[in-house]
Amino acid sequence: MPIFKAGFSGHAVKFSPFFESRLVVATAQNFGIIGNGRIQVLDLDPATGAMAEFCAFETSDGVYDCAWSESHESLFVSAIADGHVKIWDCALPPTSNPVVSFKEHAREVHSADWNPVRRDSFLTSSWDDTIKLWAIDRPSSIRTFREHTYCVYTASWSPRHADVFASASGDCSVRVWDVREPVSKLTLHAHDLEILSCDWNKYDQCLLATSSIDKSIKIWDIRNARMPVIKLEGHSFAVRKVKFSPHRPSLLLSCSYDMAVCLWDYQAEDSLLARYDHHTEFVGGIDMSVLVEGLLASTGWDELVYVWQHGTDPRA
């Protein structure tokens, strides 16, 4: 299976929604604490099984997240530690990039998510406690959402509704928003400790997964949010990210500061299907390919990017 040495610590990895063999990786020098950043577009060679850099863009601060455009195959957005939000075009040379640069967040930008339904807009969330809505053809953000009282680690669009998203915060709450409404629609006190990630089920518009520094993953039905549908335990440190499968409704992937990537089926009696211990440092990013069922990717503070098929050894 392909392995790539990024050179900086990995914080996010995303498969292209247009090309089976393409990924983008967000990295940061010195674990993102201080130093430069880099965005790398990688291509898989199906003939040799190798993973090689297609292009790279340097930034003056660490890159914490990235997301491909859902409408332009060569565009992606990055979330940068100095508060910038930058859009890049991997079809253009580095001297022509970034194609757009915004600076509105007052602190680190921690997540970026492109709208899969209304494909001209995207979200960013920040340690300044806000979420911002953007469009690629606008010179500034369209709206700022300000209800959280601590860092917003993730903002995630609904895969079914163009105007609905969820946000996960260090204030121990998840909020569900409709951009047409002046305030959030739902506040969910999902964990007793900071919530690092959230993601929507791709097949059920009411199911939402959350992960926390309390080491757990919870799945919620937002129609009846008093209790989680299930609580998944198996990680031994904070669960950094959680991601629902685009192919199977009960499958989800997680990564943790325990250096593991776990695959779960929350409807199975034994919900932990696989535990991958291929990283030697904190795992910062995971993804599941939309175009190839069972194809997984991860990146971590060990500066490595792995791509593998579920059921195989990522290190093989």
ROMAR-386194 format. One record per residue (C-alpha): x, y, z; residue in three letters; residue number from 1; chain. Coordinates in nm, 2 decimals, decimal comma. Layout:
# ROMAR-386194
{c1:X c2:Y c3:Z residuo:ALA num:NUM cadena:A}
...
END
This chain:
# ROMAR-386194
{c1:0,00 c2:0,00 c3:0,00 residuo:MET num:1 cadena:A}
{c1:0,12 c2:0,35 c3:-0,08 residuo:PRO num:2 cadena:A}
{c1:0,31 c2:0,55 c3:0,19 residuo:ILE num:3 cadena:A}
{c1:0,44 c2:0,91 c3:0,15 residuo:PHE num:4 cadena:A}
{c1:0,68 c2:1,11 c3:0,36 residuo:LYS num:5 cadena:A}
{c1:0,53 c2:1,46 c3:0,39 residuo:ALA num:6 cadena:A}
{c1:0,82 c2:1,62 c3:0,57 residuo:GLY num:7 cadena:A}
{c1:0,60 c2:1,81 c3:0,81 residuo:PHE num:8 cadena:A}
{c1:0,35 c2:1,68 c3:1,07 residuo:SER num:9 cadena:A}
{c1:0,02 c2:1,58 c3:0,91 residuo:GLY num:10 cadena:A}
{c1:-0,31 c2:1,74 c3:1,03 residuo:HIS num:11 cadena:A}
{c1:-0,56 c2:1,65 c3:0,75 residuo:ALA num:12 cadena:A}
{c1:-0,59 c2:1,44 c3:0,44 residuo:VAL num:13 cadena:A}
{c1:-0,88 c2:1,44 c3:0,19 residuo:LYS num:14 cadena:A}
{c1:-0,95 c2:1,23 c3:-0,12 residuo:PHE num:15 cadena:A}
{c1:-1,05 c2:1,41 c3:-0,43 residuo:SER num:16 cadena:A}
{c1:-1,42 c2:1,38 c3:-0,52 residuo:PRO num:17 cadena:A}
{c1:-1,33 c2:1,39 c3:-0,89 residuo:PHE num:18 cadena:A}
{c1:-1,01 c2:1,16 c3:-0,92 residuo:PHE num:19 cadena:A}
{c1:-0,98 c2:0,82 c3:-0,76 residuo:GLU num:20 cadena:A}
{c1:-0,60 c2:0,86 c3:-0,73 residuo:SER num:21 cadena:A}
{c1:-0,57 c2:1,21 c3:-0,59 residuo:ARG num:22 cadena:A}
{c1:-0,54 c2:1,34 c3:-0,24 residuo:LEU num:23 cadena:A}
{c1:-0,46 c2:1,67 c3:-0,07 residuo:VAL num:24 cadena:A}
{c1:-0,27 c2:1,68 c3:0,26 residuo:VAL num:25 cadena:A}
{c1:-0,24 c2:1,97 c3:0,52 residuo:ALA num:26 cadena:A}
{c1:0,08 c2:1,97 c3:0,72 residuo:THR num:27 cadena:A}
{c1:0,27 c2:2,19 c3:0,97 residuo:ALA num:28 cadena:A}
{c1:0,62 c2:2,23 c3:1,08 residuo:GLN num:29 cadena:A}
{c1:0,70 c2:2,15 c3:1,45 residuo:ASN num:30 cadena:A}
{c1:0,36 c2:1,98 c3:1,50 residuo:PHE num:31 cadena:A}
{c1:0,18 c2:2,30 c3:1,42 residuo:GLY num:32 cadena:A}
{c1:0,31 c2:2,48 c3:1,73 residuo:ILE num:33 cadena:A}
{c1:0,54 c2:2,72 c3:1,54 residuo:ILE num:34 cadena:A}
{c1:0,68 c2:2,74 c3:1,19 residuo:GLY num:35 cadena:A}
{c1:0,57 c2:2,71 c3:0,83 residuo:ASN num:36 cadena:A}
{c1:0,31 c2:2,49 c3:0,67 residuo:GLY num:37 cadena:A}
{c1:0,26 c2:2,31 c3:0,34 residuo:ARG num:38 cadena:A}
{c1:-0,03 c2:2,19 c3:0,13 residuo:ILE num:39 cadena:A}
{c1:0,06 c2:1,88 c3:-0,09 residuo:GLN num:40 cadena:A}
{c1:-0,14 c2:1,73 c3:-0,36 residuo:VAL num:41 cadena:A}
{c1:-0,05 c2:1,36 c3:-0,40 residuo:LEU num:42 cadena:A}
{c1:-0,12 c2:1,12 c3:-0,68 residuo:ASP num:43 cadena:A}
{c1:-0,14 c2:0,74 c3:-0,65 residuo:LEU num:44 cadena:A}
{c1:0,01 c2:0,54 c3:-0,94 residuo:ASP num:45 cadena:A}
{c1:-0,21 c2:0,23 c3:-0,99 residuo:PRO num:46 cadena:A}
{c1:0,06 c2:0,06 c3:-1,19 residuo:ALA num:47 cadena:A}
{c1:0,34 c2:0,08 c3:-0,93 residuo:THR num:48 cadena:A}
{c1:0,13 c2:0,14 c3:-0,61 residuo:GLY num:49 cadena:A}
{c1:0,35 c2:0,44 c3:-0,53 residuo:ALA num:50 cadena:A}
{c1:0,23 c2:0,78 c3:-0,40 residuo:MET num:51 cadena:A}
{c1:0,41 c2:1,09 c3:-0,54 residuo:ALA num:52 cadena:A}
{c1:0,38 c2:1,46 c3:-0,50 residuo:GLU num:53 cadena:A}
{c1:0,19 c2:1,63 c3:-0,79 residuo:PHE num:54 cadena:A}
{c1:0,24 c2:1,98 c3:-0,65 residuo:CYS num:55 cadena:A}
{c1:0,30 c2:2,17 c3:-0,33 residuo:ALA num:56 cadena:A}
{c1:0,23 c2:2,51 c3:-0,19 residuo:PHE num:57 cadena:A}
{c1:0,41 c2:2,67 c3:0,10 residuo:GLU num:58 cadena:A}
{c1:0,25 c2:2,88 c3:0,37 residuo:THR num:59 cadena:A}
{c1:0,40 c2:3,10 c3:0,64 residuo:SER num:60 cadena:A}
{c1:0,22 c2:2,92 c3:0,92 residuo:ASP num:61 cadena:A}
{c1:0,09 c2:2,57 c3:0,98 residuo:GLY num:62 cadena:A}
{c1:-0,20 c2:2,43 c3:0,78 residuo:VAL num:63 cadena:A}
{c1:-0,46 c2:2,25 c3:1,00 residuo:TYR num:64 cadena:A}
{c1:-0,72 c2:2,15 c3:0,75 residuo:ASP num:65 cadena:A}
{c1:-0,81 c2:2,13 c3:0,38 residuo:CYS num:66 cadena:A}
{c1:-1,12 c2:2,06 c3:0,17 residuo:ALA num:67 cadena:A}
{c1:-1,16 c2:2,00 c3:-0,20 residuo:TRP num:68 cadena:A}
{c1:-1,41 c2:2,21 c3:-0,40 residuo:SER num:69 cadena:A}
{c1:-1,72 c2:2,02 c3:-0,49 residuo:GLU num:70 cadena:A}
{c1:-1,76 c2:2,21 c3:-0,82 residuo:SER num:71 cadena:A}
{c1:-1,40 c2:2,26 c3:-0,96 residuo:HIS num:72 cadena:A}
{c1:-1,17 c2:1,96 c3:-0,98 residuo:GLU num:73 cadena:A}
{c1:-0,85 c2:2,15 c3:-0,92 residuo:SER num:74 cadena:A}
{c1:-0,95 c2:2,38 c3:-0,64 residuo:LEU num:75 cadena:A}
{c1:-0,93 c2:2,33 c3:-0,26 residuo:PHE num:76 cadena:A}
{c1:-0,94 c2:2,55 c3:0,05 residuo:VAL num:77 cadena:A}
{c1:-0,70 c2:2,54 c3:0,34 residuo:SER num:78 cadena:A}
{c1:-0,74 c2:2,65 c3:0,71 residuo:ALA num:79 cadena:A}
{c1:-0,42 c2:2,81 c3:0,83 residuo:ILE num:80 cadena:A}
{c1:-0,29 c2:2,88 c3:1,18 residuo:ALA num:81 cadena:A}
{c1:-0,23 c2:3,25 c3:1,12 residuo:ASP num:82 cadena:A}
{c1:-0,61 c2:3,31 c3:1,07 residuo:GLY num:83 cadena:A}
{c1:-0,59 c2:3,30 c3:0,69 residuo:HIS num:84 cadena:A}
{c1:-0,83 c2:3,10 c3:0,46 residuo:VAL num:85 cadena:A}
{c1:-0,67 c2:3,04 c3:0,13 residuo:LYS num:86 cadena:A}
{c1:-0,80 c2:2,88 c3:-0,19 residuo:ILE num:87 cadena:A}
{c1:-0,55 c2:2,71 c3:-0,42 residuo:TRP num:88 cadena:A}
{c1:-0,57 c2:2,58 c3:-0,78 residuo:ASP num:89 cadena:A}
{c1:-0,34 c2:2,28 c3:-0,84 residuo:CYS num:90 cadena:A}
{c1:-0,37 c2:2,33 c3:-1,21 residuo:ALA num:91 cadena:A}
{c1:-0,18 c2:2,65 c3:-1,18 residuo:LEU num:92 cadena:A}
{c1:0,19 c2:2,70 c3:-1,09 residuo:PRO num:93 cadena:A}
{c1:0,29 c2:2,80 c3:-0,73 residuo:PRO num:94 cadena:A}
{c1:0,36 c2:3,16 c3:-0,85 residuo:THR num:95 cadena:A}
{c1:-0,01 c2:3,19 c3:-0,94 residuo:SER num:96 cadena:A}
{c1:-0,13 c2:3,07 c3:-0,60 residuo:ASN num:97 cadena:A}
{c1:-0,32 c2:3,11 c3:-0,38 residuo:PRO num:98 cadena:A}
{c1:-0,60 c2:3,23 c3:-0,61 residuo:VAL num:99 cadena:A}
{c1:-0,80 c2:3,37 c3:-0,32 residuo:VAL num:100 cadena:A}
{c1:-0,69 c2:3,47 c3:0,03 residuo:SER num:101 cadena:A}
{c1:-0,91 c2:3,58 c3:0,32 residuo:PHE num:102 cadena:A}
{c1:-0,81 c2:3,71 c3:0,66 residuo:LYS num:103 cadena:A}
{c1:-1,11 c2:3,76 c3:0,89 residuo:GLU num:104 cadena:A}
{c1:-1,06 c2:3,50 c3:1,17 residuo:HIS num:105 cadena:A}
{c1:-0,88 c2:3,65 c3:1,47 residuo:ALA num:106 cadena:A}
{c1:-0,71 c2:3,32 c3:1,56 residuo:ARG num:107 cadena:A}
{c1:-0,61 c2:2,99 c3:1,42 residuo:GLU num:108 cadena:A}
{c1:-0,85 c2:2,85 c3:1,15 residuo:VAL num:109 cadena:A}
{c1:-0,90 c2:2,48 c3:1,25 residuo:HIS num:110 cadena:A}
{c1:-1,14 c2:2,33 c3:1,00 residuo:SER num:111 cadena:A}
{c1:-1,27 c2:2,38 c3:0,64 residuo:ALA num:112 cadena:A}
{c1:-1,56 c2:2,20 c3:0,48 residuo:ASP num:113 cadena:A}
{c1:-1,70 c2:2,25 c3:0,13 residuo:TRP num:114 cadena:A}
{c1:-2,08 c2:2,24 c3:0,08 residuo:ASN num:115 cadena:A}
{c1:-2,16 c2:1,91 c3:-0,11 residuo:PRO num:116 cadena:A}
{c1:-2,51 c2:2,03 c3:-0,20 residuo:VAL num:117 cadena:A}
{c1:-2,48 c2:2,41 c3:-0,27 residuo:ARG num:118 cadena:A}
{c1:-2,13 c2:2,37 c3:-0,42 residuo:ARG num:119 cadena:A}
{c1:-2,03 c2:2,73 c3:-0,44 residuo:ASP num:120 cadena:A}
{c1:-2,00 c2:2,78 c3:-0,06 residuo:SER num:121 cadena:A}
{c1:-1,78 c2:2,65 c3:0,23 residuo:PHE num:122 cadena:A}
{c1:-1,74 c2:2,68 c3:0,60 residuo:LEU num:123 cadena:A}
{c1:-1,44 c2:2,75 c3:0,83 residuo:THR num:124 cadena:A}
{c1:-1,42 c2:2,73 c3:1,20 residuo:SER num:125 cadena:A}
{c1:-1,17 c2:2,89 c3:1,43 residuo:SER num:126 cadena:A}
{c1:-1,01 c2:2,92 c3:1,77 residuo:TRP num:127 cadena:A}
{c1:-1,17 c2:3,27 c3:1,78 residuo:ASP num:128 cadena:A}
{c1:-1,49 c2:3,08 c3:1,88 residuo:ASP num:129 cadena:A}
{c1:-1,66 c2:3,15 c3:1,54 residuo:THR num:130 cadena:A}
{c1:-1,77 c2:2,98 c3:1,22 residuo:ILE num:131 cadena:A}
{c1:-1,77 c2:3,17 c3:0,89 residuo:LYS num:132 cadena:A}
{c1:-1,97 c2:3,10 c3:0,57 residuo:LEU num:133 cadena:A}
{c1:-1,79 c2:3,19 c3:0,25 residuo:TRP num:134 cadena:A}
{c1:-1,84 c2:3,18 c3:-0,13 residuo:ALA num:135 cadena:A}
{c1:-1,56 c2:3,16 c3:-0,37 residuo:ILE num:136 cadena:A}
{c1:-1,69 c2:3,46 c3:-0,57 residuo:ASP num:137 cadena:A}
{c1:-1,74 c2:3,69 c3:-0,27 residuo:ARG num:138 cadena:A}
{c1:-1,46 c2:3,92 c3:-0,15 residuo:PRO num:139 cadena:A}
{c1:-1,55 c2:3,86 c3:0,22 residuo:SER num:140 cadena:A}
{c1:-1,74 c2:3,61 c3:0,43 residuo:SER num:141 cadena:A}
{c1:-2,12 c2:3,60 c3:0,39 residuo:ILE num:142 cadena:A}
{c1:-2,20 c2:3,54 c3:0,76 residuo:ARG num:143 cadena:A}
{c1:-2,03 c2:3,48 c3:1,10 residuo:THR num:144 cadena:A}
{c1:-2,18 c2:3,24 c3:1,36 residuo:PHE num:145 cadena:A}
{c1:-2,09 c2:3,34 c3:1,71 residuo:ARG num:146 cadena:A}
{c1:-2,27 c2:3,13 c3:1,98 residuo:GLU num:147 cadena:A}
{c1:-1,99 c2:2,91 c3:2,09 residuo:HIS num:148 cadena:A}
{c1:-1,79 c2:3,02 c3:2,39 residuo:THR num:149 cadena:A}
{c1:-1,46 c2:2,84 c3:2,31 residuo:TYR num:150 cadena:A}
{c1:-1,26 c2:2,72 c3:2,02 residuo:CYS num:151 cadena:A}
{c1:-1,47 c2:2,57 c3:1,73 residuo:VAL num:152 cadena:A}
{c1:-1,27 c2:2,27 c3:1,62 residuo:TYR num:153 cadena:A}
{c1:-1,50 c2:2,14 c3:1,34 residuo:THR num:154 cadena:A}
{c1:-1,79 c2:2,27 c3:1,12 residuo:ALA num:155 cadena:A}
{c1:-1,95 c2:2,00 c3:0,90 residuo:SER num:156 cadena:A}
{c1:-2,21 c2:2,04 c3:0,63 residuo:TRP num:157 cadena:A}
{c1:-2,51 c2:1,82 c3:0,61 residuo:SER num:158 cadena:A}
{c1:-2,48 c2:1,59 c3:0,31 residuo:PRO num:159 cadena:A}
{c1:-2,85 c2:1,63 c3:0,24 residuo:ARG num:160 cadena:A}
{c1:-2,94 c2:1,99 c3:0,32 residuo:HIS num:161 cadena:A}
{c1:-2,77 c2:2,28 c3:0,15 residuo:ALA num:162 cadena:A}
{c1:-2,83 c2:2,52 c3:0,45 residuo:ASP num:163 cadena:A}
{c1:-2,77 c2:2,29 c3:0,75 residuo:VAL num:164 cadena:A}
{c1:-2,44 c2:2,23 c3:0,93 residuo:PHE num:165 cadena:A}
{c1:-2,31 c2:2,12 c3:1,27 residuo:ALA num:166 cadena:A}
{c1:-2,03 c2:2,26 c3:1,48 residuo:SER num:167 cadena:A}
{c1:-1,82 c2:2,10 c3:1,75 residuo:ALA num:168 cadena:A}
{c1:-1,65 c2:2,31 c3:2,02 residuo:SER num:169 cadena:A}
{c1:-1,42 c2:2,31 c3:2,32 residuo:GLY num:170 cadena:A}
{c1:-1,72 c2:2,45 c3:2,51 residuo:ASP num:171 cadena:A}
{c1:-1,85 c2:2,08 c3:2,52 residuo:CYS num:172 cadena:A}
{c1:-2,14 c2:2,15 c3:2,29 residuo:SER num:173 cadena:A}
{c1:-2,24 c2:2,06 c3:1,94 residuo:VAL num:174 cadena:A}
{c1:-2,47 c2:2,31 c3:1,77 residuo:ARG num:175 cadena:A}
{c1:-2,69 c2:2,25 c3:1,46 residuo:VAL num:176 cadena:A}
{c1:-2,74 c2:2,55 c3:1,24 residuo:TRP num:177 cadena:A}
{c1:-2,95 c2:2,66 c3:0,94 residuo:ASP num:178 cadena:A}
{c1:-2,78 c2:2,95 c3:0,76 residuo:VAL num:179 cadena:A}
{c1:-3,13 c2:3,09 c3:0,69 residuo:ARG num:180 cadena:A}
{c1:-3,20 c2:3,13 c3:1,06 residuo:GLU num:181 cadena:A}
{c1:-3,06 c2:3,40 c3:1,30 residuo:PRO num:182 cadena:A}
{c1:-2,96 c2:3,15 c3:1,57 residuo:VAL num:183 cadena:A}
{c1:-2,87 c2:2,78 c3:1,60 residuo:SER num:184 cadena:A}
{c1:-3,15 c2:2,53 c3:1,59 residuo:LYS num:185 cadena:A}
{c1:-3,02 c2:2,28 c3:1,85 residuo:LEU num:186 cadena:A}
{c1:-2,76 c2:2,28 c3:2,12 residuo:THR num:187 cadena:A}
{c1:-2,64 c2:1,94 c3:2,22 residuo:LEU num:188 cadena:A}
{c1:-2,42 c2:1,90 c3:2,53 residuo:HIS num:189 cadena:A}
{c1:-2,27 c2:1,59 c3:2,38 residuo:ALA num:190 cadena:A}
{c1:-1,97 c2:1,53 c3:2,61 residuo:HIS num:191 cadena:A}
{c1:-1,84 c2:1,65 c3:2,94 residuo:ASP num:192 cadena:A}
{c1:-1,51 c2:1,74 c3:2,79 residuo:LEU num:193 cadena:A}
{c1:-1,40 c2:1,93 c3:2,48 residuo:GLU num:194 cadena:A}
{c1:-1,55 c2:1,80 c3:2,15 residuo:ILE num:195 cadena:A}
{c1:-1,30 c2:1,79 c3:1,87 residuo:LEU num:196 cadena:A}
{c1:-1,50 c2:1,66 c3:1,58 residuo:SER num:197 cadena:A}
{c1:-1,84 c2:1,59 c3:1,43 residuo:CYS num:198 cadena:A}
{c1:-1,97 c2:1,43 c3:1,11 residuo:ASP num:199 cadena:A}
{c1:-2,31 c2:1,36 c3:0,96 residuo:TRP num:200 cadena:A}
{c1:-2,43 c2:1,02 c3:0,85 residuo:ASN num:201 cadena:A}
{c1:-2,44 c2:1,01 c3:0,47 residuo:LYS num:202 cadena:A}
{c1:-2,76 c2:0,80 c3:0,46 residuo:TYR num:203 cadena:A}
{c1:-2,96 c2:0,93 c3:0,76 residuo:ASP num:204 cadena:A}
{c1:-3,00 c2:1,31 c3:0,78 residuo:GLN num:205 cadena:A}
{c1:-3,07 c2:1,30 c3:1,15 residuo:CYS num:206 cadena:A}
{c1:-2,77 c2:1,10 c3:1,27 residuo:LEU num:207 cadena:A}
{c1:-2,46 c2:1,29 c3:1,39 residuo:LEU num:208 cadena:A}
{c1:-2,13 c2:1,14 c3:1,52 residuo:ALA num:209 cadena:A}
{c1:-1,92 c2:1,33 c3:1,78 residuo:THR num:210 cadena:A}
{c1:-1,57 c2:1,27 c3:1,93 residuo:SER num:211 cadena:A}
{c1:-1,41 c2:1,41 c3:2,23 residuo:SER num:212 cadena:A}
{c1:-1,10 c2:1,43 c3:2,45 residuo:ILE num:213 cadena:A}
{c1:-1,30 c2:1,20 c3:2,68 residuo:ASP num:214 cadena:A}
{c1:-1,17 c2:0,92 c3:2,45 residuo:LYS num:215 cadena:A}
{c1:-1,52 c2:0,84 c3:2,32 residuo:SER num:216 cadena:A}
{c1:-1,73 c2:0,86 c3:2,01 residuo:ILE num:217 cadena:A}
{c1:-2,11 c2:0,91 c3:2,04 residuo:LYS num:218 cadena:A}
{c1:-2,38 c2:0,89 c3:1,77 residuo:ILE num:219 cadena:A}
{c1:-2,68 c2:1,11 c3:1,82 residuo:TRP num:220 cadena:A}
{c1:-3,03 c2:1,13 c3:1,66 residuo:ASP num:221 cadena:A}
{c1:-3,09 c2:1,50 c3:1,66 residuo:ILE num:222 cadena:A}
{c1:-3,47 c2:1,44 c3:1,67 residuo:ARG num:223 cadena:A}
{c1:-3,43 c2:1,30 c3:2,03 residuo:ASN num:224 cadena:A}
{c1:-3,09 c2:1,42 c3:2,16 residuo:ALA num:225 cadena:A}
{c1:-3,14 c2:1,34 c3:2,53 residuo:ARG num:226 cadena:A}
{c1:-2,93 c2:1,03 c3:2,50 residuo:MET num:227 cadena:A}
{c1:-2,69 c2:0,90 c3:2,24 residuo:PRO num:228 cadena:A}
{c1:-2,79 c2:0,62 c3:2,01 residuo:VAL num:229 cadena:A}
{c1:-2,46 c2:0,45 c3:2,11 residuo:ILE num:230 cadena:A}
{c1:-2,13 c2:0,53 c3:2,27 residuo:LYS num:231 cadena:A}
{c1:-1,82 c2:0,38 c3:2,12 residuo:LEU num:232 cadena:A}
{c1:-1,52 c2:0,32 c3:2,34 residuo:GLU num:233 cadena:A}
{c1:-1,18 c2:0,18 c3:2,24 residuo:GLY num:234 cadena:A}
{c1:-0,94 c2:0,47 c3:2,20 residuo:HIS num:235 cadena:A}
{c1:-0,71 c2:0,53 c3:2,50 residuo:SER num:236 cadena:A}
{c1:-0,66 c2:0,91 c3:2,43 residuo:PHE num:237 cadena:A}
{c1:-0,86 c2:1,20 c3:2,28 residuo:ALA num:238 cadena:A}
{c1:-1,04 c2:1,11 c3:1,96 residuo:VAL num:239 cadena:A}
{c1:-0,92 c2:1,37 c3:1,71 residuo:ARG num:240 cadena:A}
{c1:-1,16 c2:1,31 c3:1,42 residuo:LYS num:241 cadena:A}
{c1:-1,45 c2:1,09 c3:1,32 residuo:VAL num:242 cadena:A}
{c1:-1,58 c2:1,03 c3:0,97 residuo:LYS num:243 cadena:A}
{c1:-1,89 c2:0,84 c3:0,85 residuo:PHE num:244 cadena:A}
{c1:-1,86 c2:0,61 c3:0,54 residuo:SER num:245 cadena:A}
{c1:-1,99 c2:0,74 c3:0,21 residuo:PRO num:246 cadena:A}
{c1:-2,07 c2:0,37 c3:0,12 residuo:HIS num:247 cadena:A}
{c1:-2,22 c2:0,20 c3:0,42 residuo:ARG num:248 cadena:A}
{c1:-2,46 c2:0,38 c3:0,67 residuo:PRO num:249 cadena:A}
{c1:-2,34 c2:0,21 c3:0,99 residuo:SER num:250 cadena:A}
{c1:-1,96 c2:0,24 c3:0,92 residuo:LEU num:251 cadena:A}
{c1:-1,74 c2:0,51 c3:1,06 residuo:LEU num:252 cadena:A}
{c1:-1,37 c2:0,58 c3:1,09 residuo:LEU num:253 cadena:A}
{c1:-1,19 c2:0,75 c3:1,38 residuo:SER num:254 cadena:A}
{c1:-0,83 c2:0,86 c3:1,47 residuo:CYS num:255 cadena:A}
{c1:-0,68 c2:0,95 c3:1,80 residuo:SER num:256 cadena:A}
{c1:-0,39 c2:1,08 c3:1,99 residuo:TYR num:257 cadena:A}
{c1:-0,33 c2:0,71 c3:2,09 residuo:ASP num:258 cadena:A}
{c1:-0,17 c2:0,68 c3:1,74 residuo:MET num:259 cadena:A}
{c1:-0,45 c2:0,45 c3:1,62 residuo:ALA num:260 cadena:A}
{c1:-0,71 c2:0,46 c3:1,34 residuo:VAL num:261 cadena:A}
{c1:-1,02 c2:0,26 c3:1,41 residuo:CYS num:262 cadena:A}
{c1:-1,30 c2:0,14 c3:1,19 residuo:LEU num:263 cadena:A}
{c1:-1,64 c2:0,09 c3:1,35 residuo:TRP num:264 cadena:A}
{c1:-1,98 c2:-0,06 c3:1,27 residuo:ASP num:265 cadena:A}
{c1:-2,20 c2:0,09 c3:1,53 residuo:TYR num:266 cadena:A}
{c1:-2,49 c2:-0,15 c3:1,45 residuo:GLN num:267 cadena:A}
{c1:-2,28 c2:-0,46 c3:1,50 residuo:ALA num:268 cadena:A}
{c1:-2,26 c2:-0,65 c3:1,83 residuo:GLU num:269 cadena:A}
{c1:-1,88 c2:-0,61 c3:1,83 residuo:ASP num:270 cadena:A}
{c1:-1,87 c2:-0,26 c3:1,69 residuo:SER num:271 cadena:A}
{c1:-1,49 c2:-0,23 c3:1,66 residuo:LEU num:272 cadena:A}
{c1:-1,41 c2:-0,39 c3:1,32 residuo:LEU num:273 cadena:A}
{c1:-1,05 c2:-0,30 c3:1,29 residuo:ALA num:274 cadena:A}
{c1:-0,77 c2:-0,11 c3:1,47 residuo:ARG num:275 cadena:A}
{c1:-0,48 c2:0,01 c3:1,27 residuo:TYR num:276 cadena:A}
{c1:-0,16 c2:0,10 c3:1,46 residuo:ASP num:277 cadena:A}
{c1:0,06 c2:0,20 c3:1,17 residuo:HIS num:278 cadena:A}
{c1:0,14 c2:0,55 c3:1,29 residuo:HIS num:279 cadena:A}
{c1:0,41 c2:0,62 c3:1,55 residuo:THR num:280 cadena:A}
{c1:0,28 c2:0,97 c3:1,66 residuo:GLU num:281 cadena:A}
{c1:-0,06 c2:1,14 c3:1,70 residuo:PHE num:282 cadena:A}
{c1:-0,29 c2:1,08 c3:1,41 residuo:VAL num:283 cadena:A}
{c1:-0,42 c2:1,41 c3:1,28 residuo:GLY num:284 cadena:A}
{c1:-0,62 c2:1,33 c3:0,97 residuo:GLY num:285 cadena:A}
{c1:-0,84 c2:1,05 c3:0,82 residuo:ILE num:286 cadena:A}
{c1:-1,06 c2:1,01 c3:0,52 residuo:ASP num:287 cadena:A}
{c1:-1,26 c2:0,75 c3:0,33 residuo:MET num:288 cadena:A}
{c1:-1,27 c2:0,77 c3:-0,05 residuo:SER num:289 cadena:A}
{c1:-1,61 c2:0,85 c3:-0,21 residuo:VAL num:290 cadena:A}
{c1:-1,50 c2:0,69 c3:-0,54 residuo:LEU num:291 cadena:A}
{c1:-1,34 c2:0,37 c3:-0,42 residuo:VAL num:292 cadena:A}
{c1:-1,53 c2:0,17 c3:-0,15 residuo:GLU num:293 cadena:A}
{c1:-1,31 c2:0,07 c3:0,14 residuo:GLY num:294 cadena:A}
{c1:-1,01 c2:0,29 c3:0,05 residuo:LEU num:295 cadena:A}
{c1:-0,88 c2:0,47 c3:0,36 residuo:LEU num:296 cadena:A}
{c1:-0,62 c2:0,74 c3:0,42 residuo:ALA num:297 cadena:A}
{c1:-0,45 c2:0,88 c3:0,73 residuo:SER num:298 cadena:A}
{c1:-0,18 c2:1,12 c3:0,82 residuo:THR num:299 cadena:A}
{c1:-0,01 c2:1,20 c3:1,15 residuo:GLY num:300 cadena:A}
{c1:0,26 c2:1,38 c3:1,34 residuo:TRP num:301 cadena:A}
{c1:0,51 c2:1,12 c3:1,22 residuo:ASP num:302 cadena:A}
{c1:0,50 c2:1,31 c3:0,89 residuo:GLU num:303 cadena:A}
{c1:0,36 c2:1,00 c3:0,70 residuo:LEU num:304 cadena:A}
{c1:0,06 c2:0,97 c3:0,48 residuo:VAL num:305 cadena:A}
{c1:-0,09 c2:0,62 c3:0,43 residuo:TYR num:306 cadena:A}
{c1:-0,35 c2:0,50 c3:0,18 residuo:VAL num:307 cadena:A}
{c1:-0,48 c2:0,14 c3:0,21 residuo:TRP num:308 cadena:A}
{c1:-0,77 c2:-0,08 c3:0,15 residuo:GLN num:309 cadena:A}
{c1:-0,97 c2:-0,19 c3:0,46 residuo:HIS num:310 cadena:A}
{c1:-0,86 c2:-0,53 c3:0,57 residuo:GLY num:311 cadena:A}
{c1:-0,50 c2:-0,49 c3:0,45 residuo:THR num:312 cadena:A}
{c1:-0,20 c2:-0,38 c3:0,65 residuo:ASP num:313 cadena:A}
{c1:-0,12 c2:-0,01 c3:0,57 residuo:PRO num:314 cadena:A}
{c1:0,25 c2:-0,08 c3:0,62 residuo:ARG num:315 cadena:A}
{c1:0,26 c2:-0,37 c3:0,37 residuo:ALA num:316 cadena:A}
END
